């Protein structure tokens, strides 16, 4: 029950930040980046990683950010000094064509080349988060959208399954859109 109350409190906070992001052009971009970074961090806490996803039980969980330096910086602040279970958290800013070995969570921002990045991930046990139209049908697991003036996210259950990831039912329950159909 305490876990559920904590989840509700966290989601309320994130939704409040998302609502605030829709006010004023001057604050919209930075706040939107902070909200997305917070979501990306929290998404990783709701993933059951398959055996072999990490070299060792205490290997770091690596967030790779492609095409959005502001998200990389915000995610670095959000994860600083934190752990997820036995894993310390590290953020790597990536550039198109960079090696994705060791990356557990990949965010492909609007400035990144989506198709080559998705192709490079193959079927690795990697949580791929994007912010592009039709990204879920291209192989992303979670995609950010702006709906009703707020940052929301949609999930491809098939994309997660293809990568061997098990997403918590609590995460699935708060998705704006849950797609269970076939993903590439």
N, C-alpha and C positions, 0 to 999 in steps of 0.2 A: 504494500500500500504506500509506503514511503517513497519507493522508487517511482510509482505512478505519479504521486504528488510532485516529486522533483522533476519528472518529465514534463508535466503540465506547466510547472513554473518556468522551466527552461523554454518551452515552446511559446509561452506567453511573452517572455522577454524577447525572443527572436522575432515574434510577430510584431511586437511593439517597435523594435528597431526597424523592421521592414516597413511598417506604417509611417514611421518618421522619415524613412528614405524617400517617400513620395512627396514630401513637402519641400519646396524651394529648389531651384535648379543648382544653386551654389553648393548645397550640401548633399544633393542626391547621389552623385557618383561616389564620393568617399564613403558615405554611410552604406550604400548598396554593396560596396566592396567589403566593408566590415561584416555586414550581415552574411554575405556569401562565404567569407572566410570562416565565420562561426559555424555555419551550417556544414561546411566541408569537414571541419574538425569533428563536429558531433556525428556526422555520418559514419566516420571511422569507428566510433564507439558502438555502433549498432550493427557491426559486421562480424559474422562468425567466419574466420579465415580457415581455409582448408589446410590439412597437413601439408607441409612443404612450402607454404607461402612465405615462410621466414627460414633463413639458414639455421637459426638456433632459437630457442625459446625466448631468449632475451635480446634478440636482434632488434635494431631500431625499426620503427614503423616510419616509412619515408613518404612524405607528401611531395609529389612533383607538380610544379605549376608551370604551364606552358602558355605563353602569350598574354600574360597579365602580371606585370611586376607589382602593381598595387595589391593584388590578391596575395601574391607571394609574401610581401611585407606584412600584411595584416595577418595572414596565417602563421607567419613566424611569431608575431606577437601573441596570437591566441594560443599557440602550442608551447610557448617558452616555459620550460621547467615542468611540463606536464608529462604524464605517462598514460598509456592505455594498456591496462593489465601489466604485463612484464616488459612492455616495449617503451623505450624512450622515443620521443618524437623529433623528427628532423624535417626541415623544409628545404627543397632544392628548387631554385629557379631554373627552368629548362628553356632551351631554344630549339626551334625546328631542327629536326635531325639528330638531336642528342640521344644518347643511349638511355633506355628506360630500365635497364637492369637495376634491381634493388628498389624500384619504386612500387609502393603498395597502393597509394591513392594518387591518381593522375587527374589534375584539373586542366582542361583545355579551354582557355579563355578565347574571347573573340579575336585576339591578335595572333592566335596559334593556328597552324595548318591542321584542321580537324581530320580530314581523310587520311593523310600520311600518319598522323599520331595514332588514330584508331587502328590502322593497318599494322603499325609497329607493335601494338600491344598484343596482337594475336589473341589467344584464349587464356593468357596468363591470369592467375588469381589476383587481379588488379581492379580496384574500385575506380571506374572511369566516370568522372563528373564533367559535364559540359554546360555550355550556355548558347546552344545553337538550335535553330529550327531543324527538325527531323534528325537530331543527333541520336535519339533512342533507336530509331530504325537503322541507324548506321553502326550501332555497336556500343553506344554509351549505356551506362547503368543508371545514372541519375542525371537529369538535365534541369537546369534552372530556367524558369520562365518568369515574366512579370505578368501577374493576373490581378485584376481589381486593384491596380496600383501598388502591389506588394510583391516582394520576392517570394516565389513559390518554387516547388520542385515536383518533377514527375519521375517515376521510376519504371524501368523495364525489368520485370521479374525474370523474363527469359534471358535478358542480358546478364543478370546476376548469376543465374543458374549456369549459363554457358561458361562463365568464368569460375565456377565452383564456389561462389560466395553465397552465404546464407544471410539474408537481411532480416533483422528483428521485425516481428509483427508490429511492434510499437512504431518503428520507422515507416513501415508500409501503411499503417493506419493514418498517419498525418500527411502522406503525400497528396498533393493536389490532384494528381492523376496517376493511376497505377495501370500499367500496361502489362498484361500477362501473355500476350501473343509472341510470335516468333521474332527474334532479333537476329541479325547477321552474326 
